[in-house]
Amino acid sequence: MVFNSYTFIAFFIIILFLHYLPLSWKTKKVNLLLASYIFYAAWNPPFILLLWMSTVIDFYVGRALYTQENKHKKKLLLIVSLIGNLGMLCFFKYGTFLLENFVALSHAIGFDYNPAKPNIILPAGISFYTFTTLCYTIDMYKKESKPVQSLLDFSLFVTFFPHLVAGPIVRPPQLVPQFESPRVASRKQLMDGLLLLTLGLFMKVVLADSMLSTTADAVFTSHDILPALDAWIGVFAFSGQIFLDFAGYSTCAIGVALCLGFVLPQNFNYPYAAIGFSDFWRRWHITLSSWLRDYLYIPLGGSRNGKAKMYFALMMTMLLGGLWHGANWTFVVWGGLHGLYLWVEKYYKDARGIKNNHKPSANTVLNFGYALLTFMLINITWVFFRSDTFGRAWGLLQSMFGMTDGKPLLTTIAILKVALIIPLIVLFHWFMRNTKVLDVAYKLPWIGLSLIWSFLLLMLIWAQESGSSFIYFQF
């Protein structure tokens, strides 16, 4: 089930109705848990069993990790959790990828090994709920938080339908306490949630799907040599599409949760206004960035053990972060490019004596120039993120930088749409980079907010239902 469907609208109305009935809090939580399983089962019902197994195992293993005093047994329990979680993730997401690379390596060294191609179906959102349960067991091992006492609360924490399939990636202290006592949305929370849901759907359905996706798909699926203008327009279109699609999902998720009285963490903070790449990763997919920092970068040494180890930890984090996004070497290169950018930025800051927490200068024009440079370099990384093969990525890069002459592919209208939308997104991010959309909404007169909200709804009606899934569902 996707947020951008009539089915979800009917589903959500029923959930709201049940949540606001005068029922006991435990009954309401059971309703939310069942609703979450139904929401997930809409893709492939058998995978509910996989989700349930992951939940139950980590609940009991986490409790045992917290109470176990024997260091050897404690490490063994953690290994069991890691094998269970990462084993399932590796099998379903990387099984085919690993086999293909093993076959390629066998052929390279002279062995004629040709096994049958496995037919593995990727469960929706497995990367997200695996990281959600994994952080719980690691926290229990470190005793950084107390174990969840109720299996119902833990199950709801893992499967709560707004964040289940594509985040935000939540941690137990962020959500579990909200399940411990009755919660319903205040009138303000309900209105805020509905506004965020409308905005998120507008971002996804109207802008990402109706305005940008066709242009991005045309360029990235083309096997022809393209003019530089068409190539750049296609990359810009995907740059806008992936932000609007993913941030649109996160905005919907936060809005839906808020309508029920729950608060989910922010996942995007105007990333295309980032001044540098460290700033970008503080603004893009924030919950994944913080997860990788706390559970991968810091355990690898972080910045505590000298510059060499810091650079190694930084690159490994970005390479594995790239691989998390998909079972393809192009994703690893995407992560590696971001790692390289961060290396260069870190080296420059160290040479200039600039600390990581240093605030940008007061020179607005200079900062905006840095933000544009950051945006342009990020667009180069999107080439590898979106391309299926290195051949297509290299061909597109050649077209972008005028190394080849090609036949025009895009229509004038398609070019103009992207040329209008992308600069508006960048400017909007720049002027909103230090504020929040709800803060701006509060400052508007009610008639102004009503007109804007009505416009968003009319555009959604014009665009009609979008049947396409959110891009990050495949991760």
Long-range contacts (C-beta under 8 A, 24 or more apart in sequence): 1-38, 1-39, 1-42, 1-43, 2-469, 2-470, 2-473, 3-197, 3-200, 3-201, 3-204, 3-249, 3-252, 3-253, 3-256, 3-470, 4-201, 4-204, 4-205, 4-209, 4-465, 4-466, 4-467, 4-468, 4-470, 5-465, 5-467, 6-465, 7-42, 11-35, 11-38, 11-39, 12-256, 12-259, 15-260, 16-259, 16-260, 19-184, 19-260, 19-261, 20-184, 25-181, 25-182, 26-152, 28-182, 29-152, 29-153, 29-156, 29-179, 30-152, 32-156, 32-160, 32-161, 32-260, 33-152, 33-155, 33-156, 33-159, 35-161, 36-156, 36-159, 36-160, 36-161, 36-164, 37-159, 39-161, 39-164, 40-124, 40-125, 40-159, 40-161, 40-164, 40-165, 43-123, 43-124, 44-121, 44-123, 44-124, 47-123, 47-124, 50-88, 50-123, 50-126, 51-123, 51-129, 51-158, 51-159, 54-84, 54-85, 54-88, 54-129, 54-130, 54-133, 54-158, 55-133, 55-154, 55-155, 55-158, 55-159, 56-151, 57-81, 57-84, 58-84, 58-85, 58-133, 58-134, 58-136, 58-137, 58-154, 58-158, 59-148, 59-151, 59-154, 59-155, 61-137, 61-140, 62-136, 62-137, 62-140, 62-147, 62-148, 63-140, 63-147, 65-137, 65-140, 65-141, 66-140, 66-143, 66-146, 66-147, 67-147, 74-141, 77-141, 78-137, 78-138, 78-141, 81-134, 81-137, 82-134, 82-137, 85-130, 85-133, 85-134, 85-137, 86-130, 86-134, 88-126, 88-130, 89-126, 89-127, 89-130, 91-120, 92-120, 92-121, 92-122, 92-123, 92-126, 93-122, 93-126, 93-127, 93-327, 94-327, 95-120, 96-120, 96-327, 97-327, 97-328, 122-474, 124-165, 124-473, 125-164, 125-165, 125-166, 125-473, 127-324, 127-475, 128-163, 128-164, 128-165, 128-166, 128-167, 128-169, 128-475, 129-158, 129-159, 129-164, 131-169, 131-288, 131-291, 132-157, 132-158, 132-163, 132-169, 132-170, 132-171, 133-158, 134-295, 135-169, 135-171, 135-172, 135-291, 135-294, 135-295, 136-171, 136-172, 138-295, 139-171, 139-172, 145-172, 145-173, 148-172, 148-176, 150-179, 153-179, 153-180, 160-257, 160-262, 161-256, 162-252, 162-253, 162-254, 162-256, 162-257, 162-262, 162-264, 163-253, 163-257, 163-264, 165-470, 165-473, 166-246, 166-249, 166-250, 166-253, 166-470, 166-472, 166-473, 166-475, 167-249, 167-250, 167-253, 167-267, 167-285, 167-287, 167-288, 167-472, 168-250, 168-253, 168-254, 168-264, 168-265, 168-266, 168-267, 168-286, 168-287, 169-287, 169-288, 169-291, 170-264, 170-265, 170-287, 174-264, 174-265, 175-262, 175-264, 178-261, 178-262, 178-263, 183-260, 183-261, 183-262, 184-260, 184-261, 185-258, 185-259, 185-260, 185-261, 186-261, 189-258, 189-259, 189-261, 190-258, 190-259, 192-255, 192-258, 192-438, 193-254, 193-255, 193-256, 193-257, 193-258, 193-259, 193-260, 194-255, 194-259, 195-255, 195-438, 195-441, 195-453, 196-251, 196-252, 196-254, 196-255, 196-258, 196-437, 196-438, 197-251, 197-252, 197-255, 197-256, 197-259, 198-255, 198-453, 198-456, 198-457, 198-460, 199-251, 199-255, 199-437, 199-456, 200-247, 200-248, 200-249, 200-250, 200-251, 200-252, 200-253, 200-255, 201-248, 201-252, 201-460, 202-248, 202-456, 202-459, 202-460, 203-244, 203-245, 203-247, 203-248, 203-251, 204-244, 204-245, 204-248, 204-249, 204-252, 204-466, 204-470, 205-460, 205-463, 205-465, 205-466, 206-459, 206-460, 206-462, 206-463, 207-240, 207-244, 207-248, 207-421, 208-240, 208-241, 208-242, 208-244, 208-245, 208-248, 209-245, 209-463, 209-466, 209-468, 210-463, 210-466, 211-417, 211-421, 212-237, 212-238, 212-240, 212-241, 212-244, 212-417, 212-418, 212-421, 213-237, 213-241, 213-468, 214-414, 215-410, 215-414, 215-417, 215-418, 216-241, 216-386, 218-409, 218-410, 218-414, 219-396, 219-409, 219-410, 220-386, 220-387, 220-392, 220-396, 222-409, 223-392, 224-406, 224-407, 224-409, 225-395, 225-398, 225-399, 225-404, 225-405, 225-406, 225-407, 226-396, 226-399, 226-406, 226-407, 226-408, 226-409, 227-399, 227-405, 227-406, 227-407, 227-408, 227-409, 228-399, 228-400, 228-401, 228-402, 229-408, 229-415, 230-399, 230-406, 230-408, 230-409, 230-410, 230-415, 231-396, 231-399, 231-400, 232-379, 232-400, 233-410, 233-414, 233-415, 233-418, 233-419, 234-396, 234-410, 235-379, 235-380, 235-382, 235-383, 235-396, 235-400, 236-379, 236-418, 236-422, 237-418, 237-422, 238-382, 238-386, 239-272, 239-375, 239-378, 239-379, 239-382, 239-422, 240-418, 240-421, 240-422, 240-425, 241-471, 242-382, 242-385, 242-386, 242-471, 243-268, 243-271, 243-272, 243-425, 244-425, 245-470, 245-471, 245-472, 246-285, 246-470, 246-471, 246-472, 248-470, 249-470, 249-472, 269-433, 270-428, 270-429, 270-430, 270-432, 270-433, 271-429, 272-371, 272-375, 272-378, 272-425, 272-426, 272-429, 273-371, 273-426, 273-429, 273-430, 273-432, 273-433, 274-371, 274-374, 274-375, 275-360, 275-367, 275-370, 275-371, 275-374, 276-345, 276-370, 276-374, 277-338, 277-341, 277-342, 277-345, 277-374, 277-377, 277-378, 278-342, 278-345, 278-346, 278-356, 279-374, 280-374, 280-378, 281-338, 281-342, 288-321, 288-324, 292-317, 292-320, 292-321, 293-317, 296-320, 296-321, 307-350, 310-346, 311-343, 311-346, 314-339, 314-342, 314-343, 314-346, 315-339, 315-340, 315-343, 318-342, 324-475, 325-385, 325-475, 326-474, 326-475, 328-388, 329-390, 330-384, 330-385, 330-387, 330-388, 330-389, 330-390, 330-393, 331-384, 331-385, 333-384, 333-390, 333-393, 334-381, 334-382, 334-384, 334-385, 337-380, 337-381, 337-384, 338-381, 341-377, 341-381, 368-430, 371-426, 371-430, 372-426, 375-426
